[in-house]
């Protein structure tokens, strides 16, 4: 009320970081809802309440914005899941459920649009391939840690990989319909199989 | 040379069926390579060597052509896999490998483009949702038969469902890079876990 506005009191660097974050979040939401063909820097800038010029200052190209957004959100989600299990390997079935949850929300939907677009658009291909590999490695490392899986035992690495492949397949099955009921039963069954496989791994 | 051409000797109905089949095969190849945005009736007609008018006689709309193509190819593939295992349940690991193969070729790539487009395009949504459900049921039934899985036992239905979810996730992982080496190791490991789970199902 007539005094110094909040914006003036926040240092410029923090405002820039907040703008960047708003753009990244709007980009993931936009990609998840409209797909690659409906997602442009302008649409995201408007959604985030940021000028087109400011958006382009942060992200010079459409590819920068959307690959950056998927990477940022993946890091946020990974950090959030790790925070759910501060001790690690507490309850494997709860860990499996949390990992599968990674692939049922807007982040996976956005990533899927980006992957599929990258498979038929040359300028997107190499960047998304590299991004997918990096995010995949991080997710695998998190899964190994939280499941308390000993990858020096034969078959354990592939067991964890297969679990993450299944989680992505479950995400795909949730794309067009709400698959939560079926998914819950599949996760309960395969969570039990995984628990047994990790517990009785050869070499134990 | 100068005699009656082959085309003249083939009954009209057979020629129409052959044209339809060429269009369906060209539509899957086109969708797999160019994605939904690059796939139109005209592009497919040209690829199939068919006039645009003839293509529209068989498939009045773009949606008819591409949903029809994915359904046709899925039926062809299902029939081909069943033919590989005439006795059924001969070697479960070979069955798992054949099921996973369903999701690593052009058919899965085409279906994926269609699913992802359907998730953000209203006129495609209901048709693809219905198609996905129908193809999913057929594939599940085939998997149960070939694996010799007894679904009256608790957990067996979910075990087979989870396997097919994993197969789709493995297909996704193969979209941008050749993932054959890793996939083979995952399939070997989870094939063994599945074999054990189906063999020692509760109630056996």
Interface residues (C-beta under 8 A of the other chain):
Chain A: X33 X34 X35 X37 X38 X109 X112 X113 X115 X116 X117 X118 X119 X120 X121 X125 X128 X129 X132 X133 X136 X155 X158 X159 X161 X162 X164 X165 X166 X167 X168 X169 X170 X171 X172 X173 X175 X176 X177 X182 X185 X186 X188 X189 X190 X192 X193 X197
Chain B: X33 X34 X35 X37 X38 X109 X112 X113 X115 X116 X117 X118 X119 X120 X121 X125 X128 X129 X132 X133 X136 X155 X158 X159 X161 X162 X164 X165 X166 X167 X168 X169 X170 X171 X172 X173 X175 X176 X177 X182 X185 X186 X188 X189 X190 X192 X193 X197
